[in-house]
Amino acid sequence: MKSADELVASSRPKRRSRWYAGIGNQVLISIVLGIAVGALFPTFSAHLKVVGDTFLDLIKIGVAPLVFLTVVMGIAAAGDLKKASRTGLIALIYFEIVSTVALLLGLLAGNVSGVGIGAGALNGAHAASGVPKPEAEEGGFLATVVPDNFVGAFSSGHLLQVVVVAILLGIGVLTLAPTVQARFTAGLETAAEGFFALINVIMGLAPIGTFGAIAYSVSTNGSAMLFALAELVAQYWIVVALFIVVVLGGICLAAGINVFRLLRAVRTELTLVLGTASSEAGLPGLLKKLPRMGLSRQTVGLVMPTGYAFNLDGTSIYMALCTLFLANAYGIPMGLEQQLGLLVIMLLTSKGAATVSGGTFVVFASTVTATGYLPIEGVAILFGVYRVMSMAIAACNTFGNVVATVVISRWNGDLDRARLREVLADPSALDGDDADEPDRAPHDGDASAPTRTDTATTSRSSS
């Protein structure tokens, strides 16, 4: 029986939360204000670049440590190397297949639309002095995979180096005695909770950072677009939307998941990614939210960070569409043989794209150089509208990795489908979660499945 105090408390009307209190709505408001200020006050807005850049720098403080901790604990949670290796192999095969489909879709869209044909604004007179230069490192992409020291992996800016070190350490943890392994992972869990708390503090500044980034982008690019570049931007956004709805939607359908409900469930993180044009901005929140949606922490810890290096669908579409744009703009014929060769090059170079805004463009410039026949000076023109396209690049990359993590968790049989259906039907179900509860048993719809206890971290704050 309820006490008198409980009856009085239950009889009080529930206080309605204000619509602008959520971080997602605040970021949406900042995007609208950023567009308005950038269009009305371009001179002032041109100085706001530092606001967006500072916010992204703050995000990056916690990204590398969180990726490191989640990967190590994800492998440790597997309990044995065989299970972790199986998940990693499935993920890499999935990444290569879906990335190839993204590249083929970009090439198909560029051929059908004839993107760049008649773009007379592109000519050899344009210099590429304002374009980020690709790093001329001996050995190329492979030379950046393994760091020369532990600390260097975190300071180099190459997220893949952090993943490599984390995988090696995670494998080493599996060889420890159970008691030592338990103490070690407990320490990692505590450290992860501290970094999640740091990210929560930084996320409070998200609306300010988004406002500065959007206002600067509109003020520097909005009025200077040529018609051909505006057409390229529109086509790219359309192709990304088709990829999400048709390709990712088809993958979700095969796994018994509604892609639109999944989009709604992670809308806060995607809104932040769109506003900052950086997929890193959404990673901390997703590492925290996905396990609470019913996914195995082991799968999230392995697949999500690795996907940020190997599963860049938005980057693949951008590179395919923009290389055809340059070829058509300069009147360079590209037959089936040349495009297949370009496909192979992009499959390799796209894996080196950084997750921060601008990384895709650097890799694109490297790809243009690697072809040997596309003019590098034309890249400077594309740089003028890259910011507008980078928002879609980052959002597509991020959501592609969300789909990959959910689907691979489903294939592994460690997805709590009942919990996922609950969250997809009503994303507000996450708000009332007890973040300290242990990971749910992954029954995948089978009540007889064994119970599993994960040692990976749990977050103490809501998404």
C-alpha positions as CSV (number, residue, x, y, z in Angstrom):
1,M,0.0,0.0,0.0
2,K,1.2,3.5,-0.8
3,S,2.1,5.9,2.0
4,A,0.3,9.2,2.4
5,D,3.3,11.0,0.9
6,E,3.4,8.8,-2.1
7,L,-0.3,9.3,-2.7
8,V,0.1,13.1,-2.5
9,A,3.1,13.0,-4.8
10,S,1.2,10.8,-7.4
11,S,-1.8,13.2,-7.3
12,R,0.3,16.2,-8.3
13,P,0.2,17.0,-12.0
14,K,3.4,16.1,-13.8
15,R,5.4,19.0,-14.8
16,R,5.6,19.3,-18.6
17,S,9.1,19.6,-19.9
18,R,9.7,22.7,-22.1
19,W,10.2,21.9,-25.8
20,Y,13.5,23.9,-25.9
21,A,15.0,22.2,-22.9
22,G,16.4,19.2,-24.9
23,I,19.9,19.5,-26.4
24,G,18.6,18.3,-29.8
25,N,16.0,21.1,-30.1
26,Q,18.6,23.6,-28.9
27,V,20.9,22.5,-31.7
28,L,18.1,22.8,-34.2
29,I,17.4,26.4,-33.0
30,S,21.1,27.2,-33.3
31,I,21.2,25.9,-36.9
32,V,18.3,28.2,-37.9
33,L,19.8,31.2,-36.1
34,G,23.2,30.4,-37.7
35,I,21.7,30.4,-41.2
36,A,19.9,33.7,-40.5
37,V,22.9,35.5,-39.1
38,G,25.2,34.1,-41.8
39,A,22.9,35.4,-44.5
40,L,22.1,38.8,-42.9
41,F,25.5,39.6,-41.4
42,P,28.2,37.9,-43.6
43,T,31.1,40.1,-42.5
44,F,30.5,39.5,-38.8
45,S,29.8,35.8,-39.4
46,A,33.0,35.3,-41.2
47,H,34.7,35.7,-37.8
48,L,32.7,33.0,-36.1
49,K,34.7,30.1,-37.6
50,V,36.7,30.0,-34.3
51,V,33.6,29.3,-32.3
52,G,32.8,26.1,-34.3
53,D,36.4,25.1,-34.4
54,T,36.8,25.5,-30.7
55,F,33.8,23.3,-30.0
56,L,35.1,20.5,-32.3
57,D,38.5,20.7,-30.6
58,L,36.8,20.2,-27.2
59,I,34.9,17.2,-28.6
60,K,38.2,15.7,-29.8
61,I,39.6,15.9,-26.3
62,G,37.4,13.0,-25.3
63,V,36.9,11.1,-28.5
64,A,40.2,9.2,-28.8
65,P,40.2,8.1,-25.1
66,L,36.6,6.9,-25.4
67,V,37.3,5.0,-28.6
68,F,40.3,3.4,-26.9
69,L,38.4,2.4,-23.8
70,T,35.3,1.1,-25.6
71,V,37.3,-1.1,-28.0
72,V,39.5,-2.6,-25.2
73,M,36.5,-3.3,-23.1
74,G,34.5,-4.6,-26.1
75,I,37.2,-7.2,-26.8
76,A,37.5,-8.0,-23.1
77,A,33.7,-8.5,-22.8
78,A,33.9,-11.2,-25.5
79,G,35.6,-13.5,-23.0
80,D,37.6,-15.2,-25.7
81,L,39.6,-14.1,-28.8
82,K,37.6,-16.3,-31.1
83,K,34.3,-14.4,-30.5
84,A,36.0,-11.0,-30.9
85,S,37.7,-12.1,-34.1
86,R,34.4,-13.3,-35.5
87,T,32.7,-10.0,-34.9
88,G,35.7,-8.1,-36.4
89,L,35.7,-10.2,-39.5
90,I,32.0,-9.8,-40.0
91,A,32.3,-6.1,-39.6
92,L,35.2,-5.7,-42.1
93,I,33.3,-7.8,-44.8
94,Y,30.2,-5.7,-44.2
95,F,32.2,-2.4,-44.4
96,E,33.8,-3.4,-47.8
97,I,30.5,-4.5,-49.3
98,V,28.5,-1.4,-48.3
99,S,31.4,1.0,-49.2
100,T,31.6,-0.5,-52.6
101,V,27.8,-0.1,-53.1
102,A,28.1,3.6,-52.0
103,L,30.9,4.2,-54.6
104,L,28.9,2.5,-57.3
105,L,25.8,4.5,-56.4
106,G,27.9,7.7,-56.7
107,L,29.4,6.7,-60.0
108,L,25.9,5.7,-61.3
109,A,24.4,9.0,-60.2
110,G,27.2,11.0,-61.8
111,N,26.9,9.2,-65.1
112,V,23.1,9.4,-65.3
113,S,23.0,13.2,-64.4
114,G,26.1,14.2,-66.4
115,V,27.2,16.2,-63.3
116,G,29.8,18.9,-64.2
117,I,29.1,19.0,-67.9
118,G,29.1,22.6,-69.1
119,A,30.7,24.0,-65.9
120,G,32.7,26.6,-67.7
121,A,33.8,28.2,-64.4
122,L,36.4,25.4,-64.0
123,N,39.6,26.0,-65.9
124,G,43.3,25.9,-65.4
125,A,43.5,29.4,-64.1
126,H,42.4,28.5,-60.7
127,A,45.1,27.8,-58.2
128,A,44.9,25.2,-55.5
129,S,46.7,27.3,-52.9
130,G,43.7,27.5,-50.6
131,V,43.1,23.7,-50.6
132,P,44.3,21.4,-47.8
133,K,47.3,19.5,-49.2
134,P,47.3,15.7,-48.8
135,E,50.2,14.5,-46.6
136,A,53.1,13.2,-48.7
137,E,54.0,10.4,-46.3
138,E,56.1,7.5,-47.6
139,G,54.0,4.4,-47.6
140,G,50.7,6.2,-47.9
141,F,47.8,4.9,-45.8
142,L,49.6,1.9,-44.4
143,A,52.3,4.1,-42.9
144,T,49.6,5.8,-40.8
145,V,48.1,2.7,-39.4
146,V,50.7,1.8,-36.7
147,P,51.9,4.6,-34.4
148,D,55.6,4.7,-33.4
149,N,54.7,5.1,-29.7
150,F,51.6,4.7,-27.4
151,V,51.1,8.4,-26.7
152,G,51.6,9.3,-30.4
153,A,48.5,7.3,-31.3
154,F,46.4,9.8,-29.4
155,S,48.2,12.9,-30.5
156,S,48.6,12.1,-34.2
157,G,45.0,12.8,-35.2
158,H,44.6,9.4,-36.8
159,L,41.8,7.6,-35.1
160,L,42.7,4.3,-36.8
161,Q,46.0,4.3,-34.8
162,V,44.0,4.5,-31.6
163,V,41.8,1.6,-32.8
164,V,44.9,-0.5,-33.6
165,V,46.5,0.0,-30.2
166,A,43.2,-0.7,-28.5
167,I,42.7,-4.0,-30.4
168,L,46.2,-5.1,-29.5
169,L,45.7,-4.2,-25.8
170,G,42.3,-5.9,-25.8
171,I,43.8,-9.1,-27.2
172,G,46.5,-8.9,-24.5
173,V,43.8,-8.5,-21.8
174,L,42.2,-11.7,-22.9
175,T,45.5,-13.5,-22.0
176,L,45.5,-12.3,-18.4
177,A,44.5,-14.3,-15.4
178,P,40.7,-13.8,-14.7
179,T,41.4,-12.0,-11.4
180,V,43.9,-9.6,-13.0
181,Q,41.6,-9.1,-16.0
182,A,38.7,-8.2,-13.8
183,R,40.7,-5.6,-11.9
184,F,42.1,-4.1,-15.1
185,T,38.7,-3.8,-16.8
186,A,37.2,-2.4,-13.7
187,G,39.7,0.4,-13.8
188,L,38.9,1.0,-17.5
189,E,35.2,1.2,-16.7
190,T,35.9,3.9,-14.1
191,A,38.0,5.9,-16.5
192,A,35.3,5.6,-19.2
193,E,32.7,7.0,-16.8
194,G,34.9,10.0,-16.2
195,F,35.4,10.7,-19.9
196,F,31.6,10.3,-20.5
197,A,31.1,12.9,-17.7
198,L,33.6,15.2,-19.5
199,I,31.7,14.8,-22.8
200,N,28.4,15.6,-21.0
201,V,29.9,18.9,-19.9
202,I,31.2,19.7,-23.4
203,M,27.8,18.8,-24.9
204,G,26.3,21.7,-23.0
205,L,28.2,24.0,-25.4
206,A,26.9,22.2,-28.5
207,P,24.3,24.9,-29.5
208,I,27.0,27.6,-29.4
209,G,29.4,25.6,-31.4
210,T,26.8,24.7,-34.0
211,F,25.7,28.3,-34.3
212,G,29.2,29.5,-35.0
213,A,29.9,26.7,-37.6
214,I,26.7,27.3,-39.5
215,A,26.9,31.1,-39.5
216,Y,30.5,30.9,-40.9
217,S,29.6,28.4,-43.5
218,V,26.7,30.4,-44.8
219,S,28.6,33.7,-44.8
220,T,31.6,32.3,-46.8
221,N,29.9,30.0,-49.3
222,G,26.2,30.8,-49.7
223,S,26.3,33.6,-52.2
224,A,29.4,32.6,-54.1
225,M,28.2,29.3,-55.5
226,L,28.3,28.8,-59.2
227,F,25.2,27.2,-60.8
228,A,27.2,24.0,-61.6
229,L,28.4,23.7,-58.0
230,A,24.9,24.4,-56.7
231,E,23.7,21.5,-58.9
232,L,26.5,19.3,-57.6
233,V,25.5,20.1,-54.0
234,A,21.8,19.3,-54.6
235,Q,22.6,16.1,-56.4
236,Y,24.9,15.0,-53.6
237,W,22.2,15.5,-50.9
238,I,19.7,13.6,-53.1
239,V,22.0,10.7,-53.6
240,V,22.8,10.5,-49.9
241,A,19.1,10.5,-49.1
242,L,18.6,7.7,-51.6
243,F,21.4,5.7,-50.1
244,I,20.0,6.1,-46.6
245,V,16.4,5.2,-47.6
246,V,17.1,2.5,-50.3
247,V,20.5,0.9,-49.4
248,L,20.6,1.3,-45.6
249,G,16.8,1.0,-45.5
250,G,17.0,-2.3,-47.3
251,I,19.7,-3.6,-45.0
252,C,17.6,-2.6,-42.0
253,L,14.5,-4.3,-43.5
254,A,16.4,-7.5,-44.0
255,A,17.3,-7.4,-40.3
256,G,13.7,-6.6,-39.3
257,I,14.3,-3.0,-38.4
258,N,12.5,0.2,-39.5
259,V,15.1,2.6,-40.8
260,F,13.0,5.7,-40.2
261,R,12.4,4.7,-36.6
262,L,16.1,4.1,-36.2
263,L,16.8,7.6,-37.6
264,R,14.4,9.1,-35.1
265,A,16.0,7.2,-32.2
266,V,19.4,8.8,-32.9
267,R,18.2,12.1,-34.2
268,T,19.9,14.1,-31.4
269,E,23.3,12.8,-32.4
270,L,22.6,13.2,-36.1
271,T,21.4,16.8,-35.6
272,L,24.7,17.6,-33.8
273,V,26.7,15.9,-36.6
274,L,24.8,18.0,-39.2
275,G,25.3,21.2,-37.4
276,T,29.1,20.7,-36.8
277,A,29.7,18.8,-40.1
278,S,31.8,16.4,-38.0
279,S,31.0,12.7,-37.4
280,E,33.2,12.9,-34.2
281,A,30.6,15.1,-32.6
282,G,28.0,12.3,-32.5
283,L,30.4,9.4,-31.5
284,P,30.4,9.9,-27.7
285,G,26.7,10.0,-27.5
286,L,26.2,7.0,-29.7
287,L,28.7,4.9,-27.7
288,K,26.5,5.6,-24.7
289,K,23.1,5.4,-26.3
290,L,23.4,2.2,-28.5
291,P,24.0,-0.2,-25.5
292,R,20.9,1.3,-23.8
293,M,18.9,0.5,-27.0
294,G,19.6,-3.2,-26.5
295,L,22.8,-3.7,-28.4
296,S,25.7,-5.7,-27.0
297,R,28.4,-3.5,-25.6
298,Q,31.0,-5.8,-27.0
299,T,29.6,-5.2,-30.6
300,V,29.2,-1.5,-30.1
301,G,32.8,-1.2,-28.7
302,L,34.2,-3.1,-31.7
303,V,32.1,-2.1,-34.6
304,M,31.3,1.6,-34.0
305,P,34.9,3.0,-33.6
306,T,36.2,0.7,-36.4
307,G,33.5,1.8,-38.7
308,Y,34.7,5.4,-38.3
309,A,37.9,4.4,-40.1
310,F,36.6,1.7,-42.6
311,N,32.9,2.4,-43.1
312,L,32.6,5.9,-44.6
313,D,29.6,5.7,-46.9
314,G,29.1,9.5,-47.2
315,T,32.8,9.9,-48.1
316,S,32.6,7.2,-50.7
317,I,29.6,8.8,-52.5
318,Y,31.3,12.3,-52.3
319,M,34.5,11.0,-53.9
320,A,32.7,9.2,-56.7
321,L,30.4,12.0,-57.6
322,C,33.1,14.8,-57.4
323,T,35.7,12.9,-59.4
324,L,33.1,12.6,-62.2
325,F,32.3,16.3,-61.8
326,L,35.9,17.2,-62.4
327,A,36.2,14.9,-65.4
328,N,33.1,16.3,-67.0
329,A,34.0,19.9,-66.2
330,Y,37.4,19.6,-67.9
331,G,36.1,17.5,-70.8
332,I,38.1,14.4,-69.8
333,P,36.5,11.2,-71.1
334,M,36.1,8.4,-68.5
335,G,35.0,5.1,-69.9
336,L,34.1,2.0,-68.0
337,E,37.7,0.9,-67.7
338,Q,38.8,4.2,-66.2
339,Q,35.8,4.3,-63.8
340,L,36.5,0.8,-62.6
341,G,40.1,1.7,-62.0
342,L,38.9,4.8,-60.1
343,L,36.7,2.6,-58.0
344,V,39.7,0.5,-56.9
345,I,41.7,3.6,-56.0
346,M,38.8,5.1,-54.0
347,L,38.2,1.8,-52.1
348,L,41.8,2.2,-50.8
349,T,42.0,6.0,-50.3
350,S,38.6,6.3,-48.7
351,K,39.8,4.3,-45.7
352,G,42.3,7.0,-44.9
353,A,39.6,9.7,-44.4
354,A,39.7,11.5,-41.1
355,T,36.5,11.7,-39.1
356,V,36.8,15.4,-38.5
357,S,35.4,18.0,-40.9
358,G,37.9,18.5,-43.8
359,G,39.4,15.0,-43.7
360,T,37.3,13.8,-46.6
361,F,38.4,16.6,-48.7
362,V,42.1,15.9,-48.0
363,V,41.6,12.3,-49.1
364,F,39.6,13.4,-52.1
365,A,42.6,15.6,-53.2
366,S,44.8,12.6,-52.7
367,T,42.6,10.5,-54.9
368,V,42.6,13.1,-57.7
369,T,46.3,13.2,-57.5
370,A,46.6,9.4,-57.6
371,T,44.5,9.1,-60.8
372,G,47.3,10.9,-62.8
373,Y,44.9,12.4,-65.3
374,L,42.4,14.6,-63.3
375,P,43.5,18.2,-62.8
376,I,44.4,18.9,-59.2
377,E,43.7,22.7,-59.7
378,G,40.0,22.0,-60.1
379,V,39.9,20.7,-56.5
380,A,40.2,24.3,-55.3
381,I,36.8,25.2,-56.8
382,L,35.1,22.3,-55.0
383,F,36.6,23.4,-51.8
384,G,34.3,26.5,-51.9
385,V,31.2,24.3,-51.4
386,Y,32.7,21.5,-49.4
387,R,31.3,22.8,-46.2
388,V,27.8,22.6,-47.5
389,M,28.3,19.0,-48.6
390,S,30.3,18.0,-45.5
391,M,27.2,18.2,-43.3
392,A,25.6,15.4,-45.4
393,I,29.0,13.5,-45.6
394,A,29.3,13.4,-41.8
395,A,25.6,12.5,-41.2
396,C,25.7,9.7,-43.8
397,N,29.0,8.3,-42.3
398,T,27.6,8.4,-38.8
399,F,24.2,6.8,-39.6
400,G,25.9,4.2,-41.8
401,N,27.9,3.1,-38.8
402,V,24.8,3.1,-36.6
403,V,23.1,0.7,-39.1
404,A,26.2,-1.4,-39.3
405,T,26.4,-1.8,-35.5
406,V,22.7,-2.6,-35.1
407,V,22.7,-5.2,-38.0
408,I,26.0,-6.9,-36.9
409,S,24.7,-7.1,-33.3
410,R,21.5,-8.7,-34.8
411,W,23.6,-11.2,-36.8
412,N,25.7,-12.1,-33.8
413,G,22.6,-13.0,-31.9
414,D,23.4,-10.6,-29.0
415,L,20.7,-8.0,-29.7
416,D,17.9,-7.5,-27.2
417,R,15.2,-7.2,-29.8
418,A,12.4,-6.5,-27.3
419,R,14.3,-3.5,-25.9
420,L,15.2,-2.2,-29.4
421,R,11.5,-2.4,-30.5
422,E,10.6,-0.5,-27.3
423,V,13.0,2.3,-28.0
424,L,12.2,2.5,-31.7
425,A,8.5,2.7,-31.0
426,D,9.1,5.4,-28.3
427,P,12.6,7.0,-28.1
428,S,11.6,8.7,-24.9
429,A,11.9,5.3,-23.2
430,L,15.6,6.0,-23.0
431,D,14.9,9.1,-20.8
432,G,13.6,7.0,-17.9
433,D,16.4,4.4,-18.1
434,D,18.5,3.6,-15.1
435,A,21.9,4.0,-16.6
436,D,23.5,1.9,-13.8
437,E,21.6,-1.3,-14.6
438,P,23.6,-4.2,-15.9
439,D,23.5,-5.0,-19.6
440,R,20.5,-7.0,-20.6
441,A,20.6,-10.6,-21.6
442,P,20.8,-10.7,-25.4
443,H,17.9,-13.0,-26.2
444,D,17.3,-11.9,-29.8
445,G,13.7,-12.8,-29.4
446,D,14.4,-16.2,-27.7
447,A,13.5,-16.4,-24.0
448,S,15.7,-19.4,-23.6
449,A,19.0,-17.6,-24.6
450,P,21.6,-17.6,-21.9
451,T,22.2,-14.5,-19.7
452,R,25.4,-12.6,-20.3
453,T,27.1,-10.1,-18.0
454,D,29.2,-7.5,-19.8
455,T,32.1,-5.8,-18.1
456,A,32.0,-2.8,-20.4
457,T,31.2,0.7,-19.2
458,T,27.8,2.1,-18.5
459,S,27.0,5.8,-18.6
460,R,25.5,7.6,-15.7
461,S,23.7,10.2,-17.8
462,S,20.9,10.1,-20.3
463,S,21.4,10.7,-23.9
